[in-house]
Amino acid sequence: MDLDTLRHSCSHVMAEAVKQLWPETKLAIGPAIEDGFYYDFDRTEPFTDDDLVRIEEKMRQIIAADEPFVRQEISKEEALRLFSQLHEDYKVELIGGLADGTVSVYRTGNGFVDLCRGPHVARTGEIRAFKLLSVAGAYWHGIETNPMLQRIYGTCFLTREELETHLKNIQEAKQRDHRKLGPSLELFDIYHESAGAGLVFYHPKGALLRKIIEDYEKEQHLKRGYQMVITPHIMQAELWKTSGHYDYYKENMYTFHIEDKEFVLKPMNCPGHILIYQSKTRSYRDLPLRLFELGTVYRHEKAGVLHGLLRVRGFTQDDAHIFCLPEQLDSEIGGIIDFVFDTMKAFGFETVEIELSTQPAKFIGSNDDWQRATEALENALKVKGLAYQVNAGDGAFYGPKIDIKLKDALKRSWQCATIQCDFALPKRFNLSYVDSTGKEQQPIMLHRVLLGSLERFIGALVEHYKGDLPLWLAPVQARIIPVKETVHAYARSVQQRLEAALIRVELDARNETLNKKIRQAEIEKVPYTIVVGEREAKEETIAVRKRGAGDTGAVRIDEFIKRVQSELPATAG
């Protein structure tokens, strides 16, 4: 049995249950989604947790009745009359937007009917394991000026065991939610109403975590022959008209005027890198030219889609653009793929899934160039022996792309790395290089990110590790706790020794009990807690507690430094 069909059928049963309980409720849409389903309702009173319990009970009654799902094809005019009589305004609007011809509806039970393409399972009794999860607001068609509906989310599986596993994962995911862990660990917050929604404020520990990630990336890019650049945050609109972003992406761009000229707050880094390429004549000997930037960009996202660090309005990409010769294309794409996998492994992600996204309905460039670009990306995946799925029609407007999604500890997918092959923008900007015969030729351009948005990656990192970051990423690697004030001087000397060894260390000299300080270090997920008292000061040792392992005994400071350094991966150095 197809899981999407089962979930869509469960959504249909939920709608029938709601209509039985509250007949005045109007129905909108109810599709299957990843890991479950939802249905949007227009109801005056808000749904409560108690209401979800009542809906579930009514659904069980409908399922126990083993009602058949009966498909019926009717004319568009008949469908309009039917749903008008039922006062289902949203269904009437949907039908009005359909092409003339027949419309399919499904009937179950004692007269319940829903506009639906299907398919559904044969009978309601085939639904065996489901759970309603939550209620959220949702604008009709996702447009803020439209009515606000109530969206009930649920999930459904083939077996009770699968459902129970999923529900446990949901609870685990709540405990890992970066929107809660980030502020509690003093990494970041994004809820300053006076500043605006979707904007991230990094606190000192979060800024340090980001610096560690950025320093790692800079080092690795320089090792691989990339050159670092920095481009302006604002550029004239004419540049974005040339690139095509103005026509194909304007709804996501912030525009404004200065001295009668229109400017754009950059949503992408590629035009700036193109201008750097154009700054002088390039020879074939200069290629490949790999330009890398930790570039902050800004995108006009609707308030309803903002979500923690995963969907924000201002974020930084580890963005690079490679300008290469046709004969270098395969090796450059292969090199990027290797770079992606090396980077994911360094941060503790071992599993990925890959998609190849092809030509969309709206695009620039020629069909021949799109075919060449798509074949280049696909061949690179085949040469590497990597499994992938084709995501038809979801490429960027200027070229096809490979998306490499990492899998976290709960096997959830996170979009990070992207590789795009682009013949179109080099043509639009008249990019060229001088070949070995002295003739001007057009380079090929690769767009790529490894981690993608640093904000999204940090969110994924926090959730993957449940905030308990590896030693090399932990903003504070060790916290020193003096037992009493008389050993504060010794504690400070220990701090200085560790700082000299480049260990990130804090001194907790607060007037609190030892147990409270140790507990606080545990809550803040500090990898090492160092306790110093009179004995340690006299013997010039430290008492070490390791997170998750408890007291590991007293050691000399040099020995502890060696221990920490031995636990750091070579990439962290």
Summary of the structure (lengths in Angstrom):
residues: 573
radius of gyration: 28.7
end to end distance: 51.3
largest distance: 92.4
contacts: 1797
relative contact order: 0.08
helix: 40%
strand: 28%
